[in-house]
């Protein structure tokens, strides 16, 4: 009797994906309060990123995130999952349009090749 492998969820795979060092300018708009903050990413994966900020948002805040580099602009709806005072925020990507996902996948592939 051979056990069948269960199909894995894409979301679960993305959540636990390898994170790569990555620098991009980041802007956040809190969808509930309208508060804006910015910062710089320190790492990224297909499921999210960590952003160094001076004014972190609260855990659970839903945000529109924009990551900008010279080679493109990534936009997504996201949620703040971790807040480290005076350090930054861990962000989980929730909804990414196809164009932004293609850019994110290209960034990750470039980082994989360098690793």
C-alpha positions in Angstrom: 0.0 0.0 0.0 1.6 3.3 -1.1 0.3 6.5 0.4 -0.8 9.0 -2.1 0.7 12.5 -1.9 -1.8 15.2 -1.1 -1.9 18.1 -3.4 -0.5 21.2 -1.8 -2.2 24.6 -1.7 -0.5 27.4 -3.6 -1.1 29.8 -0.8 0.5 27.5 1.7 3.5 27.0 -0.6 3.8 30.8 -1.0 3.5 31.4 2.7 6.4 29.1 3.5 8.5 30.0 0.5 12.2 30.8 0.8 12.8 34.5 1.4 15.6 36.3 -0.5 17.4 39.5 0.4 15.8 42.2 -1.7 15.8 46.0 -1.8 12.9 47.9 -3.2 11.1 51.2 -2.3 7.8 50.4 -0.6 4.7 52.4 -0.1 1.6 51.4 1.9 -1.9 52.7 2.1 -4.0 51.4 5.1 -7.3 50.6 3.4 -9.3 51.2 6.6 -7.7 54.4 8.1 -6.1 55.9 5.0 -2.8 56.2 6.8 0.2 56.0 4.5 3.8 54.9 5.3 6.8 54.0 3.3 10.0 52.1 3.7 12.5 49.8 2.0 12.1 46.0 1.7 14.8 43.8 3.3 13.6 40.5 1.9 10.9 39.0 -0.4 9.2 35.8 -1.3 6.2 34.9 -3.5 4.1 35.1 -0.4 5.2 38.4 1.1 8.0 40.6 2.2 9.6 42.3 5.2 9.8 46.1 5.1 11.9 48.4 7.2 9.8 51.4 8.1 9.8 54.3 10.5 6.0 54.1 11.2 4.8 50.5 11.1 1.0 49.8 10.7 -0.8 47.6 13.1 -1.0 43.8 12.8 -4.0 42.7 10.8 -4.2 46.0 8.8 -5.2 45.5 5.2 -3.0 47.5 2.9 -2.4 48.4 -0.7 1.4 47.8 -1.2 3.5 49.2 -4.0 7.1 48.0 -4.4 9.2 50.0 -6.9 12.5 49.3 -8.5 14.1 50.6 -11.7 12.9 47.5 -13.5 9.2 47.6 -12.5 6.4 48.4 -10.1 4.7 45.6 -8.1 1.2 46.2 -6.6 -0.9 44.0 -4.4 -3.5 43.9 -1.6 -1.8 42.6 1.5 -2.0 42.2 5.2 0.4 43.2 8.0 1.3 39.9 9.8 4.3 41.0 12.0 5.2 44.3 13.5 8.7 44.8 15.1 8.8 48.3 16.6 11.6 50.5 15.2 12.5 47.7 12.7 9.5 47.1 10.3 6.7 44.9 9.2 6.1 41.5 7.8 3.6 41.7 4.9 1.6 38.8 3.4 0.4 39.3 -0.2 -3.3 38.5 -0.5 -4.4 39.5 -4.0 -1.9 40.1 -6.8 -2.9 41.0 -10.4 -1.4 39.0 -13.2 1.0 41.7 -14.4 2.4 42.2 -10.9 2.6 38.5 -10.3 4.7 38.1 -13.5 7.1 40.8 -12.2 7.3 39.2 -8.8 8.1 35.8 -10.3 10.8 37.4 -12.5 12.3 39.1 -9.4 12.3 35.8 -7.5 13.8 33.9 -10.4 16.7 36.4 -10.7 17.3 36.2 -6.9 17.3 32.3 -7.1 20.0 32.4 -9.8 22.2 34.7 -7.6 21.8 32.5 -4.5 
